[in-house]
Amino acid sequence: MSKVFLTQAGSFHAKHSHDGTLAEPLHDHLFRYEATFYGDINEEHFLIDFRQISNMFKTELEKGLDGSDLTTFLPFPTAESLAIWIYDRVKARMPKLYSIKVYEEEDRWVEYRGEE
């Protein structure tokens, strides 16, 4: 079978602040994220149903993250930490996950591909 990459995007509003080197007071972002999956297409020639991914994002990620303060559950609420946090949750439910990108702004992002 053929191998493909499939990417689904989503977004949520959340607040975070930084201490130490990055020192910033609590502020809001529209975080955008992309989850990329990789693997063999099935006998019907798709990897994963987009609806399955979208539903999982809405119920498992966006519902809990939208309007949240990331400092309440991430000791270091950076885009890097958030990408790892999202990756771990999605990978547990969808093992074909390849990578997570988290955008703080449209011109800057973090990509995490799991531990190698």
MIDOSE-1310 file (N, C-alpha, C; in nm, 2 decimals, decimal comma, always signed):
residues 116
mskv	+0,08/-0,12/+0,00/+0,00/+0,00/+0,00/+0,09/+0,13/+0,00; +0,03/+0,23/-0,04/+0,10/+0,36/-0,04/+0,10/+0,43/+0,09; +0,21/+0,50/+0,13/+0,21/+0,57/+0,25/+0,19/+0,72/+0,22; +0,11/+0,78/+0,31/+0,08/+0,92/+0,30/+0,09/+1,00/+0,43
fltq	+0,11/+1,13/+0,42/+0,10/+1,22/+0,53/-0,04/+1,29/+0,52; -0,10/+1,30/+0,63/-0,23/+1,37/+0,64/-0,23/+1,47/+0,75; -0,27/+1,59/+0,73/-0,26/+1,70/+0,83/-0,40/+1,76/+0,86; -0,43/+1,77/+0,98/-0,56/+1,84/+1,03/-0,52/+1,95/+1,12
agsf	-0,58/+2,07/+1,10/-0,55/+2,19/+1,19/-0,66/+2,22/+1,28; -0,63/+2,30/+1,38/-0,73/+2,35/+1,48/-0,68/+2,47/+1,55; -0,76/+2,53/+1,63/-0,71/+2,64/+1,71/-0,79/+2,66/+1,84; -0,74/+2,74/+1,93/-0,80/+2,77/+2,05/-0,74/+2,90/+2,11
hakh	-0,81/+2,97/+2,19/-0,75/+3,08/+2,27/-0,71/+3,03/+2,40; -0,59/+3,08/+2,45/-0,54/+3,04/+2,58/-0,45/+3,15/+2,63; -0,43/+3,16/+2,76/-0,34/+3,26/+2,82/-0,21/+3,18/+2,87; -0,10/+3,25/+2,87/+0,02/+3,20/+2,94/+0,10/+3,32/+2,98
shdg	+0,20/+3,29/+3,07/+0,30/+3,39/+3,11/+0,43/+3,31/+3,13; +0,53/+3,39/+3,14/+0,67/+3,33/+3,16/+0,74/+3,40/+3,27; +0,82/+3,32/+3,34/+0,91/+3,37/+3,44/+1,05/+3,35/+3,38; +1,15/+3,39/+3,45/+1,29/+3,36/+3,41/+1,33/+3,44/+3,28
tlae	+1,41/+3,38/+3,20/+1,46/+3,45/+3,08/+1,35/+3,51/+2,99; +1,24/+3,44/+2,98/+1,13/+3,48/+2,89/+1,03/+3,58/+2,95; +1,06/+3,62/+3,07/+0,97/+3,70/+3,16/+0,87/+3,78/+3,08; +0,74/+3,74/+3,09/+0,63/+3,81/+3,03/+0,51/+3,79/+3,12
plhd	+0,43/+3,90/+3,14/+0,31/+3,88/+3,22/+0,20/+3,79/+3,14; +0,10/+3,76/+3,21/-0,01/+3,67/+3,15/-0,07/+3,75/+3,03; -0,07/+3,68/+2,92/-0,13/+3,74/+2,80/-0,20/+3,63/+2,72; -0,28/+3,67/+2,62/-0,36/+3,58/+2,54/-0,30/+3,56/+2,41
hlfr	-0,33/+3,44/+2,36/-0,29/+3,40/+2,22/-0,40/+3,32/+2,15; -0,41/+3,33/+2,02/-0,49/+3,24/+1,95/-0,39/+3,14/+1,90; -0,38/+3,02/+1,97/-0,29/+2,92/+1,93/-0,35/+2,84/+1,82; -0,27/+2,82/+1,72/-0,31/+2,73/+1,61/-0,23/+2,61/+1,61
yeat	-0,28/+2,49/+1,58/-0,20/+2,37/+1,58/-0,23/+2,29/+1,46; -0,13/+2,21/+1,42/-0,15/+2,11/+1,31/-0,10/+1,98/+1,36; -0,18/+1,87/+1,34/-0,14/+1,74/+1,37/-0,12/+1,66/+1,23; -0,01/+1,61/+1,22/+0,02/+1,53/+1,09/+0,03/+1,38/+1,13
fygd	-0,04/+1,30/+1,05/-0,04/+1,16/+1,07/+0,03/+1,10/+0,95; +0,09/+0,98/+0,97/+0,16/+0,91/+0,86/+0,13/+0,76/+0,87; +0,12/+0,70/+0,75/+0,10/+0,56/+0,74/+0,05/+0,51/+0,61; +0,02/+0,39/+0,60/-0,04/+0,32/+0,48/-0,18/+0,36/+0,47
inee	-0,23/+0,39/+0,35/-0,37/+0,40/+0,32/-0,43/+0,27/+0,33; -0,56/+0,27/+0,37/-0,63/+0,14/+0,38/-0,69/+0,09/+0,25; -0,77/-0,01/+0,25/-0,83/-0,07/+0,13/-0,92/+0,03/+0,06; -0,97/+0,13/+0,13/-1,06/+0,23/+0,08/-0,98/+0,35/+0,04
hfli	-0,85/+0,35/+0,05/-0,76/+0,45/+0,00/-0,76/+0,58/+0,09; -0,78/+0,56/+0,22/-0,76/+0,68/+0,31/-0,68/+0,63/+0,43; -0,62/+0,72/+0,50/-0,54/+0,69/+0,62/-0,62/+0,69/+0,74; -0,69/+0,81/+0,77/-0,78/+0,83/+0,88/-0,89/+0,92/+0,83
dfrq	-1,01/+0,89/+0,88/-1,13/+0,97/+0,85/-1,11/+1,11/+0,91; -1,11/+1,22/+0,83/-1,09/+1,35/+0,89/-1,19/+1,38/+1,00; -1,31/+1,33/+0,98/-1,42/+1,35/+1,09/-1,38/+1,30/+1,22; -1,31/+1,18/+1,22/-1,26/+1,12/+1,35/-1,16/+1,21/+1,41
isnm	-1,07/+1,26/+1,33/-0,97/+1,35/+1,39/-1,03/+1,48/+1,44; -1,12/+1,54/+1,36/-1,18/+1,67/+1,40/-1,26/+1,65/+1,53; -1,34/+1,54/+1,54/-1,42/+1,52/+1,66/-1,33/+1,50/+1,78; -1,22/+1,43/+1,77/-1,13/+1,41/+1,88/-1,06/+1,54/+1,92
fkte	-1,03/+1,63/+1,83/-0,97/+1,76/+1,86/-1,07/+1,84/+1,93; -1,19/+1,84/+1,89/-1,29/+1,93/+1,95/-1,32/+1,88/+2,10; -1,33/+1,75/+2,12/-1,37/+1,70/+2,25/-1,25/+1,68/+2,34; -1,14/+1,64/+2,29/-1,03/+1,61/+2,38/-0,93/+1,73/+2,40
lekg	-0,92/+1,82/+2,30/-0,82/+1,93/+2,31/-0,89/+2,06/+2,32; -0,96/+2,10/+2,22/-1,01/+2,24/+2,22/-1,11/+2,27/+2,33; -1,19/+2,18/+2,36/-1,29/+2,20/+2,47/-1,22/+2,23/+2,60; -1,11/+2,16/+2,63/-1,04/+2,18/+2,76/-0,94/+2,30/+2,75
ldgs	-0,89/+2,33/+2,63/-0,78/+2,43/+2,62/-0,84/+2,57/+2,59; -0,95/+2,58/+2,52/-1,01/+2,71/+2,49/-1,04/+2,79/+2,61; -0,98/+2,91/+2,62/-1,01/+3,00/+2,73/-0,93/+2,96/+2,86; -0,84/+2,86/+2,85/-0,76/+2,82/+2,97/-0,64/+2,91/+2,99
dltt	-0,59/+2,89/+3,11/-0,46/+2,95/+3,15/-0,36/+2,84/+3,15; -0,27/+2,83/+3,05/-0,17/+2,72/+3,04/-0,08/+2,71/+3,16; -0,07/+2,81/+3,24/+0,02/+2,80/+3,36/-0,04/+2,72/+3,47; -0,17/+2,68/+3,45/-0,23/+2,60/+3,56/-0,20/+2,45/+3,54
flpf	-0,15/+2,41/+3,42/-0,11/+2,27/+3,41/+0,03/+2,25/+3,34; +0,09/+2,35/+3,29/+0,22/+2,34/+3,23/+0,32/+2,42/+3,32; +0,42/+2,36/+3,38/+0,51/+2,43/+3,47/+0,59/+2,54/+3,39; +0,62/+2,51/+3,26/+0,68/+2,61/+3,17/+0,59/+2,62/+3,05
ptae	+0,49/+2,71/+3,05/+0,39/+2,72/+2,94/+0,44/+2,78/+2,81; +0,54/+2,72/+2,75/+0,60/+2,76/+2,63/+0,52/+2,69/+2,51; +0,54/+2,74/+2,39/+0,49/+2,66/+2,28/+0,55/+2,52/+2,27; +0,68/+2,51/+2,31/+0,74/+2,38/+2,30/+0,67/+2,29/+2,40
slai	+0,65/+2,33/+2,52/+0,58/+2,24/+2,62/+0,44/+2,21/+2,57; +0,37/+2,30/+2,52/+0,24/+2,28/+2,47/+0,23/+2,18/+2,35; +0,33/+2,19/+2,26/+0,34/+2,09/+2,15/+0,36/+1,95/+2,21; +0,45/+1,93/+2,30/+0,47/+1,80/+2,36/+0,35/+1,75/+2,44
wiyd	+0,28/+1,84/+2,51/+0,16/+1,80/+2,58/+0,05/+1,75/+2,49; +0,03/+1,83/+2,38/-0,07/+1,79/+2,28/-0,03/+1,66/+2,21; +0,10/+1,65/+2,17/+0,15/+1,53/+2,11/+0,12/+1,40/+2,19; +0,15/+1,41/+2,32/+0,13/+1,29/+2,41/-0,02/+1,25/+2,42
rvka	-0,11/+1,35/+2,42/-0,25/+1,32/+2,43/-0,30/+1,26/+2,30; -0,26/+1,32/+2,19/-0,31/+1,27/+2,06/-0,25/+1,13/+2,03; -0,12/+1,12/+2,05/-0,06/+0,99/+2,02/-0,12/+0,87/+2,10; -0,16/+0,90/+2,22/-0,23/+0,79/+2,30/-0,36/+0,75/+2,24
rmpk	-0,43/+0,84/+2,17/-0,55/+0,80/+2,10/-0,54/+0,76/+1,96; -0,44/+0,82/+1,89/-0,42/+0,80/+1,75/-0,27/+0,77/+1,72; -0,24/+0,64/+1,72/-0,10/+0,60/+1,71/-0,03/+0,64/+1,58; -0,10/+0,67/+1,48/-0,04/+0,71/+1,35/+0,01/+0,86/+1,35
lysi	+0,00/+0,92/+1,46/+0,05/+1,06/+1,47/+0,20/+1,07/+1,44; +0,23/+1,16/+1,35/+0,37/+1,18/+1,31/+0,43/+1,31/+1,38; +0,35/+1,42/+1,38/+0,41/+1,54/+1,45/+0,29/+1,63/+1,48; +0,33/+1,72/+1,57/+0,24/+1,83/+1,62/+0,31/+1,96/+1,60
kvye	+0,25/+2,06/+1,53/+0,30/+2,20/+1,52/+0,21/+2,29/+1,61; +0,27/+2,38/+1,68/+0,19/+2,48/+1,76/+0,24/+2,61/+1,72; +0,15/+2,70/+1,67/+0,18/+2,83/+1,63/+0,13/+2,93/+1,73; +0,22/+3,02/+1,78/+0,18/+3,13/+1,87/+0,14/+3,24/+1,78
eedr	+0,20/+3,26/+1,67/+0,17/+3,36/+1,57/+0,18/+3,29/+1,43; +0,13/+3,35/+1,33/+0,14/+3,29/+1,20/+0,28/+3,27/+1,14; +0,38/+3,35/+1,19/+0,51/+3,35/+1,14/+0,61/+3,27/+1,24; +0,56/+3,21/+1,34/+0,65/+3,13/+1,43/+0,57/+3,01/+1,49
wvey	+0,64/+2,90/+1,49/+0,58/+2,78/+1,54/+0,69/+2,68/+1,60; +0,64/+2,58/+1,66/+0,72/+2,47/+1,72/+0,67/+2,34/+1,66; +0,76/+2,25/+1,62/+0,72/+2,12/+1,57/+0,78/+2,02/+1,66; +0,70/+1,92/+1,70/+0,74/+1,81/+1,79/+0,70/+1,68/+1,72
rgee	+0,80/+1,59/+1,71/+0,78/+1,46/+1,64/+0,80/+1,34/+1,74; +0,79/+1,37/+1,87/+0,81/+1,26/+1,96/+0,95/+1,23/+1,99; +0,97/+1,14/+2,08/+1,11/+1,10/+2,12/+1,16/+1,01/+2,01; +1,28/+1,03/+1,97/+1,34/+0,94/+1,87/+1,42/+0,83/+1,93
